[in-house]
Amino acid sequence: MRSIHTFFRIASLGAAAAMIAVPACVFAQGPTGQNELASRTRATTDSSAATDDAATDAVHHYSFKSRTDSLSWARNKAVASKARGFHLVVSLQDRHLWAIVDQDTLLSAPAAVASGRTLEFGNQEWTFDMPRGIRHVLGKEADPIWQPPKWLYAETAKEYGLKLAELNYGHPVTLDDGRILTMKDGEAGVIEDGEFAALPTDEHIVFGNTLYMPPMGSKNRKVVGELGKYRLLLGDGFLLHGTPDKESIGLAATHGCVRLRDDDIEWLYENVPVGTRVYIY
């Protein structure tokens, strides 16, 4: 059987999924405890005035897309400063995460956060942001398996000048050389001379000038190790997770999730109960 033409192994999707780090403007280190959280943002009964003053002050430290963006930061920071009990705080500007109980900081960890970059491919567009606000830890997983979203395949296709097509069950594709590309028993493969041969599950499926995106749940769509040893689910596809890309920690470099060092994500996995509030600003 002829070898297929692939560009790189899907097992090393860190290279494909890793973003070019967004250079930082001058920014101040984030809070190390609830007292400092409160002191950095003046809370008054007039919340509009408080957030406006905080946003004005933040201009000297951070970079925002607009005044509306800076006001959103100030509002959500003020909410985080009032939080009590056990909770997590994520500062997207400081690229940092804290685990806090009332006024005590239990964990202070650098993080990689969303790049804010926009990807355009065909008639689709993805902006890699994490929305500010309050989320909750909805679940926890050890040894998580990543099933890349469509944007990963679009990003790869754009990088290599390829077309992108979906490969689905029950819809075989006749290739230029007459072989049949199809799905069988959860695996992608080709039929030649009536025999099915499975394709490697750790490589992108590329024939000619087309990258074929395998269906969710198939062996070809599952990537081991890209999310590190643990992940905490925040809903809507957003995660706190580990990463093999250690150099990205402390940068605006992700597609929306928060990446953490091995020891830090392990601490969160072991100590953060499901239901814990996560304040993001």
Secondary structure by P-SEA (a helix, b strand, c coil): cbbbbbcccccccccccccccccccccccccccaaaaaaacccccaaaaaaaaaaaaaccccccccaaaaaaaaaaaaaaaaccccbbbbcccccbbbbbccccccbbbbbbccccbbbbcccbbbbbcccccccccccccccccccccaaaaaaaaaaabbbbbbbbccbbbbccccccccccccbbbbbcccbbbbcccccccccccbbbbbccccccccccccccccccccccccccccccccccccccccccbbbbcaaaaaaaaacccccbbbbcc
